[in-house]
């Protein structure tokens, strides 16, 4: 009887090992098929944080550059603030007077609060050039800057807005844009991992 019991247990172990091996083979085959098709790996919406760039964030925002993104050094602060409020943005790139659109700096909500409100100055009679962050202190990124590098840059310098410059101004990103892109990417990767573990891809 003991011999029969051992034989039965051995048979069960063999069947369990075979089932496990078959399951592993199916998952390996699925991964290989997935790797060969690369449909979701190379999707623009989900391609790994190390491959997400500032350009991807700008495309997600679906915004084009335009006058609403900038002002001039000789504009009044009140006009600049009205422009921000109208377009629901927190900063403006400041351009030097003239047609060449040379960048002079940036003006942000923080500049307004600290240098106008806190100092009890009039925004109607103060020029943007008087309170802006000057060009020599301006932090910028390019379209091909990695999103994690952009986040690190903004965090280390304690800034919330960064102009995107590719020889000329092509857009503006905020820390909110960057965080949203990171969260969306990580959430998507977690969802795919959960679906794979549950076997939803079979």
Helices and strands as residue ranges (DSSP letters): H 2-37, G 49-51, H 54-61, G 67-69, E 70-72, H 77-87, E 91-95, E 103-108, H 109-112, I 113-117, H 128-131, E 133-134, G 135-137, E 140-141, H 147-156, E 161-165, E 169-174, H 175-198
